[in-house]
Amino acid sequence: MASSASGRVGRGLPPPAAAAAAVLLVLAGAAPAAGCYPRVFSFGDSLADTGNYAFVYGNDSGQPALRLPYGETFFHRPTGRFSNGRIVLDFIAETLGLPFVRPYLSGRSAGDFACGANFAVGGSTALSPDFFRGRGFDGMGDRVHLDMEMKWFRELLDLLCPGNLAGCADMMNQSLFLVGEIGGNDYNIPLLSRVPFKKIRTFVPSVVAKISSTITELIRLGAKTLVVPGNLPIGCVPRYLTIFKSDKEEDYETQTGCLRWMNKFSQYHNKLLMKELKKLRKLHPGVTIIYADNYGAAMEIFLSPEQYGIEDPLVACCGGDGPYGVSPTTSCGSGEYTVCDNPEKYGSWDGFHPSEAAYKAIAMGLLRGSYTQPSIASITGSCPQLAELGSSIEYKPLYNL
């Protein structure tokens, strides 16, 4: 399924001569403000997808995210986002004064990508299905992974700078790259298939290595500013809180009610990722590589939900019965599901993905710089939008290397 989408944007493209002329307009772009990034390129999974899923798997795939109530809060229609409204990428684009980042598979011409492109697809993994099949797990199916998303990116460069990638140098220098969030599904799918947890833990170094090699390739192609998000605290996900419910009090964090062992796993992934980014910074001193602490930003919601107007941080707005708003027999958009009246008061939209309110809280934590390392606000001081958001709060992760 996923592989058939790789040539999707190739249909109806202008001939090289026309593309060469169009690229001058694209690369000139409509910069949102002096010093800000005129383009954003994004890679990842359902936490970053703005509509590619439908082009890969089709609107008739049965995926509830392609129909209401998904998208009902902000867009008032399904957009392929796995939430009730906007996601982190949308809030970043809005802050930079850019339009929402176009899903790559929805574009056809160079002009469609004047402000960047999003390659993220719901369900994507960092590693290819072959990696998991080689380790005795054949449950990944045929899905998009980072190598495919990078293939699409190279195709886009060929479109923007046909026959001469050097012509894209200025565009690459001036663009903001978001590499993720990616890797969560490399763990989620085996977890849901009850692969032994000890085995899943052995996947982490390979996932981080794939993220690292993707960053290296982007740098080789000319990227100068990259934001690399870590994993969310999966122990706070309503679906996991339901599936892995425990009678042992010590299995839960006292302050949040999240599953302790699952959050420690997220921290393990993030620690390895941060160490790898530290190595990459030394290898590429002229490149800014920013770690986006999704874990820390999200934990603010679970520790102090009231400051974000959230009343039920561990409950899904859309789902079924049960203490966490999910049940084994129903899911948001499928079956006899229920939808809350006020999703802005819930931390989770569908039991797996955050609500728009939670996404906004995470995005603001990153954009203010209190959960980016180095601070995105400090390294882009010439961007007035980020400067206004900039926080003097020192970066303080919830865990130490």
C-alpha positions in Angstrom: 0.0 0.0 0.0 2.5 2.6 1.1 5.0 1.8 -1.7 2.4 2.6 -4.3 2.2 6.2 -3.1 5.9 7.0 -3.8 5.1 8.2 -7.3 1.9 10.0 -6.5 3.2 13.5 -6.9 4.9 12.6 -10.2 1.7 12.6 -12.1 0.9 15.8 -14.0 4.2 17.6 -13.0 5.4 20.4 -15.3 8.2 19.6 -17.8 11.8 20.5 -16.7 11.8 23.9 -18.4 8.6 25.0 -16.8 9.7 23.6 -13.4 13.0 25.5 -13.7 11.0 28.7 -14.3 8.6 28.0 -11.5 11.3 27.3 -9.0 12.5 30.9 -9.1 9.2 31.9 -7.8 9.1 29.1 -5.3 12.5 29.8 -3.9 11.8 33.5 -3.7 8.8 32.6 -1.6 6.7 34.8 0.5 8.8 35.1 3.7 6.5 35.6 6.7 8.8 38.1 8.5 12.4 39.2 8.4 14.6 36.6 10.1 11.8 34.0 10.3 11.9 30.7 8.4 10.0 31.0 5.1 9.6 27.2 4.9 9.1 24.2 7.1 9.8 20.6 6.1 8.4 17.9 8.4 8.9 14.2 8.7 7.1 11.8 11.1 4.0 9.7 11.9 0.5 10.5 13.0 1.6 13.1 15.5 2.8 15.2 12.6 0.6 14.0 9.7 -1.5 16.8 8.1 -3.2 14.7 5.5 -0.8 12.3 3.7 -2.5 9.3 5.2 -5.4 9.5 2.8 -3.2 9.6 -0.3 -1.2 6.6 0.9 -4.0 4.3 2.0 -7.1 5.9 0.4 -10.1 7.6 1.9 -11.9 4.2 1.9 -9.2 2.6 4.1 -11.6 2.5 7.1 -9.3 4.8 9.1 -11.6 6.9 11.4 -9.2 9.9 11.2 -10.4 10.4 7.7 -14.0 11.2 8.8 -15.8 13.1 11.5 -15.6 13.7 14.4 -11.8 14.0 13.6 -11.1 17.6 12.8 -14.4 18.9 14.2 -13.1 21.5 16.6 -11.0 23.7 14.4 -11.4 22.7 10.8 -15.0 21.5 11.2 -14.1 18.6 8.8 -11.7 15.7 8.7 -8.3 16.7 7.3 -6.3 13.5 8.0 -5.0 14.9 11.2 -5.2 12.4 14.1 -6.9 14.9 16.4 -9.9 17.1 16.8 -8.1 20.1 15.5 -4.6 21.4 15.1 -1.3 19.6 15.9 2.1 20.8 17.0 3.3 21.4 13.4 0.3 23.7 12.8 1.0 25.8 15.8 4.6 26.1 14.8 3.6 27.2 11.3 1.1 29.7 12.7 3.7 31.2 15.0 6.1 31.6 12.1 3.4 33.4 10.1 3.2 30.5 7.6 0.2 28.7 6.2 -0.4 25.1 7.4 2.3 22.9 6.0 1.0 21.1 2.9 1.0 17.3 2.9 3.5 16.3 0.2 1.3 13.8 -1.5 -1.4 16.5 -2.0 0.9 18.7 -4.2 1.5 18.5 -7.9 3.7 21.5 -8.9 6.6 23.5 -7.5 4.3 26.3 -6.5 2.4 24.0 -4.2 5.5 23.9 -2.0 6.4 27.5 -1.7 6.2 27.3 2.1 7.6 23.8 2.6 6.1 20.3 2.7 5.1 17.7 5.2 6.1 14.1 4.6 4.7 12.6 7.8 2.2 9.8 7.4 0.1 8.3 10.2 1.3 4.9 11.2 4.9 5.5 9.9 7.9 3.9 11.6 11.5 5.0 11.7 12.7 1.5 10.6 11.4 -0.5 7.7 9.2 -3.6 8.1 12.2 -5.7 7.0 14.0 -4.8 10.2 11.2 -6.3 12.3 10.7 -9.3 10.1 14.4 -10.0 10.5 13.7 -10.2 14.2 10.8 -12.5 14.1 8.0 -9.9 14.1 5.9 -9.7 11.0 3.1 -7.5 12.3 4.2 -4.2 10.7 2.6 -4.9 7.3 3.5 -2.6 4.4 3.8 0.8 5.9 5.6 4.1 5.3 9.0 4.5 7.1 11.7 7.2 7.2 13.6 6.0 4.2 10.4 6.4 2.1 9.7 9.9 3.5 13.3 10.8 2.6 12.8 9.4 -0.9 9.8 11.7 -1.3 12.0 14.7 -0.1 14.6 14.0 -2.7 11.9 13.8 -5.3 10.7 17.2 -4.2 14.2 18.6 -4.5 14.3 17.2 -8.0 11.1 19.1 -8.7 12.3 22.4 -7.2 15.8 22.2 -8.6 15.6 20.0 -11.7 19.1 18.7 -12.7 20.9 21.0 -10.2 20.4 20.5 -6.5 22.9 23.3 -5.9 20.1 25.6 -6.8 18.3 24.6 -3.7 21.2 25.6 -1.4 19.6 28.9 -0.2 16.3 27.3 0.3 17.8 24.5 2.5 19.8 27.1 4.5 16.8 29.1 5.3 14.3 26.3 6.0 13.3 24.8 9.3 13.3 21.0 9.4 11.3 18.9 11.9 12.6 15.3 12.0 9.8 13.7 13.9 8.2 12.8 16.1 9.1 9.4 14.7 9.9 6.1 16.3 6.8 5.8 18.5 5.2 3.2 16.2 8.3 1.1 16.1 7.3 0.4 19.8 3.6 0.9 19.7 2.8 -1.8 17.2 4.9 -4.5 18.9 3.5 -3.4 22.3 0.0 -3.8 21.1 0.9 -7.2 19.6 2.3 -8.3 23.0 5.8 -8.7 21.8 7.9 -9.2 25.0 8.9 -5.8 26.4 12.5 -6.8 26.8 12.7 -7.5 23.1 11.1 -4.1 22.2 13.7 -2.4 24.3 16.4 -3.8 22.1 14.9 -1.9 19.1 15.7 1.5 20.6 19.3 1.9 19.5 18.4 1.0 15.9 15.5 3.5 15.9 17.8 6.2 17.2 20.4 5.3 14.6 17.9 5.6 11.8 16.8 9.1 13.0 20.5 10.0 13.2 21.2 8.8 9.6 18.2 10.8 8.4 19.5 13.9 10.0 22.9 13.3 8.5 21.5 13.0 5.1 19.4 16.2 5.4 22.6 18.0 6.5 24.4 16.6 3.5 21.6 18.0 1.3 22.1 21.4 2.9 19.8 21.6 6.0 21.2 24.0 8.6 18.4 24.1 11.3 16.8 20.9 12.5 14.4 20.3 15.3 14.3 16.7 16.5 11.4 15.8 18.9 11.6 13.1 21.4 9.0 10.6 22.4 5.9 11.5 24.4 5.3 10.0 27.9 3.4 6.9 26.6 2.6 5.8 30.2 0.0 8.7 30.2 -1.8 7.4 27.0 -5.4 6.4 27.9 -5.3 3.3 25.7 -2.2 2.0 27.4 -3.5 2.9 30.8 -6.5 0.7 30.0 -4.6 -2.2 28.3 -1.8 -2.4 31.0 -4.0 -1.6 34.0 -2.3 -2.8 37.2 -3.5 -3.5 40.7 -0.1 -2.5 42.0 0.1 1.1 43.3 3.8 1.3 42.7 3.2 0.8 38.9 1.8 4.3 38.8 3.5 7.7 39.2 2.2 9.4 42.3 1.8 12.9 40.9 0.4 12.0 37.5 -1.3 8.6 37.6 0.7 7.5 34.5 2.2 4.1 34.2 5.8 4.4 35.6 7.4 1.6 33.6 6.1 2.9 30.3 7.3 6.4 31.0 10.7 5.1 31.9 10.8 3.5 28.5 10.0 6.8 26.8 12.8 8.4 28.8 15.2 5.6 27.7 14.5 6.4 24.0 14.9 10.1 24.7 18.1 9.7 26.5 19.7 7.7 23.7 18.4 10.3 21.2 19.8 13.2 23.1 23.2 11.5 23.3 23.1 10.9 19.6 22.3 14.5 18.9 25.2 15.6 21.0 27.5 13.5 18.8 26.0 15.0 15.6 26.5 18.6 16.9 30.2 17.9 17.3 30.4 16.4 13.8 28.5 19.3 12.3 29.4 22.5 14.2 27.9 24.7 11.5 24.5 23.2 11.9 21.9 23.9 14.6 20.4 20.7 15.9 17.6 21.3 18.4 16.2 18.7 20.7 12.5 19.1 21.3 11.6 17.7 24.6 8.1 16.5 23.9 8.2 14.4 27.1 8.9 17.4 29.3 6.4 19.7 27.6 3.7 17.0 27.7 4.4 16.2 31.4 3.5 19.8 32.3 0.0 18.9 31.2 -0.2 15.9 33.5 1.5 17.6 36.4 -0.5 20.9 36.2 -3.4 20.5 33.9 -5.3 23.4 35.3 -2.9 26.0 33.9 -3.9 24.8 30.4 -7.7 24.7 31.2 -7.6 20.9 31.0 -9.7 19.0 33.6 -9.1 15.4 32.4 -5.5 14.9 31.2 -5.7 11.1 31.2 -9.1 10.7 29.6 -10.0 10.5 26.0 -12.7 12.9 24.7 -13.7 10.6 21.9 -14.0 6.9 22.6 -16.0 4.6 24.9 -16.7 3.7 28.4 -14.2 3.1 31.1 -12.2 5.3 33.5 -9.9 6.6 30.7 -12.6 7.1 28.1 -11.6 4.1 26.0 -12.8 0.5 25.8 -11.8 -2.7 24.0 -14.9 -2.7 21.8 -15.1 0.9 20.6 -12.8 3.5 19.3 -13.3 7.1 18.2 -15.2 7.2 14.9 -15.9 3.5 14.9 -18.6 1.5 16.6 -20.8 2.9 19.4 -18.4 5.6 20.4 -19.1 8.8 22.4 -17.7 12.3 22.0 -17.4 14.8 24.8 -19.0 18.3 24.5 -15.8 20.2 25.5 -12.7 18.6 24.0 -10.6 21.6 25.2 -10.8 20.2 28.7 -9.4 16.8 27.8 -5.7 15.8 27.4 -6.4 13.1 24.9 -8.6 13.1 21.8 -9.0 9.5 20.9 -7.1 7.5 23.5 -3.9 7.5 21.5 -3.4 11.0 20.2 -3.5 14.3 22.1 -6.3 16.7 21.8 -5.8 20.1 20.2 -5.5 21.7 23.6 -2.7 19.3 24.5 -0.9 19.8 21.2 -1.1 23.6 21.7 0.4 23.3 25.2 3.2 21.1 23.9 3.9 23.5 21.0 4.0 26.5 23.3 6.4 24.8 25.6 8.7 24.1 22.6 8.3 27.5 21.0 9.0 29.5 24.2 12.2 27.6 24.4 11.7 26.1 27.8 11.6 22.6 26.3 14.0 22.9 23.4 17.7 22.4 23.7 19.3 24.7 22.6 16.3 27.1 23.0 14.6 27.6 19.7 13.7 31.1 20.9 17.3 32.0 21.6 18.8 30.7 18.4 16.2 32.4 16.2 16.3 35.8 18.0 15.8 37.7 14.8 12.4 36.1 14.4 10.0 38.5 16.2 7.2 35.9 16.7 9.6 33.6 18.6 11.3 36.4 20.4 7.9 37.5 21.9 7.3 33.9 23.0 10.9 33.5 24.3 11.2 32.4 27.9 13.9 33.2 30.4 13.2 29.9 32.1 16.2 27.6 32.0 15.8 24.4 30.2 15.1 21.8 32.9 14.4 18.3 31.6 12.5 15.9 34.0 15.3 13.4 33.7 19.1 13.6 33.6 21.6 12.0 31.2 
